[in-house]
């Protein structure tokens, strides 16, 4: 499946980064159908998600981004 060639603007990228842990949880629960279509396309374009054998999974980059988004929430503000 071809990937879109666009890259989302910075504010959109921040929203995607913040939502990636939720998306990862949906993938673990096999609920990829609950990921909003616009997010899914952007995650694929950013190479944070990839198709693998007919299912979606986090890429190494996506995994690192997800860990960073999660650890950022745990830091005292």
C-alpha positions in Angstrom: 0.0 0.0 0.0 1.6 3.3 -1.0 2.2 5.9 1.7 0.9 9.5 1.4 3.8 11.8 0.6 2.7 14.7 2.9 4.2 15.6 6.2 1.8 17.1 8.8 2.5 20.6 10.2 4.3 20.9 13.5 1.2 21.4 15.6 -0.5 18.4 13.9 2.7 16.4 14.6 2.5 17.3 18.3 -1.2 16.1 18.4 -0.1 12.9 16.7 2.7 12.4 19.1 0.4 13.0 22.1 -2.1 10.5 20.7 0.4 7.8 19.8 0.2 6.0 23.1 -3.5 5.6 22.8 -3.1 4.4 19.2 -0.5 1.8 20.4 -3.0 0.6 23.0 -5.7 0.2 20.3 -3.2 -1.8 18.2 -2.5 -4.1 21.1 -6.2 -4.6 21.6 -6.6 -5.3 17.9 -8.8 -2.2 17.5 -7.0 -0.5 14.7 -10.5 0.2 13.2 -10.9 2.8 16.0 -7.9 4.9 15.0 -9.3 7.9 13.1 -8.5 7.7 9.4 -6.7 11.0 9.3 -4.4 10.0 12.1 -3.7 6.6 10.5 -2.6 8.2 7.2 -0.3 10.7 9.0 1.2 8.0 11.2 2.0 6.0 8.1 3.4 9.1 6.3 5.6 9.9 9.4 6.8 6.2 9.4 5.5 5.8 13.0 3.3 2.9 11.9 3.7 0.3 9.2 1.8 -2.4 7.6 3.1 -5.9 8.4 1.4 -9.0 7.1 -2.0 -7.3 6.8 -1.9 -5.6 10.2 -0.5 -2.4 11.6 2.4 -2.1 14.0 4.6 0.6 15.5 7.9 1.1 13.7 11.1 1.5 15.8 10.7 5.3 15.4 7.0 5.0 16.4 8.0 3.0 19.5 10.6 5.6 20.5 8.2 8.5 19.9 5.5 6.6 22.0 8.0 6.1 24.9 9.0 9.8 24.8 5.3 10.9 24.8 4.6 8.6 27.7 7.6 9.6 29.8 7.0 13.3 29.1 3.6 12.9 30.9 5.2 11.4 34.0 7.7 14.3 34.5 6.7 16.8 37.2 5.7 20.1 35.6 
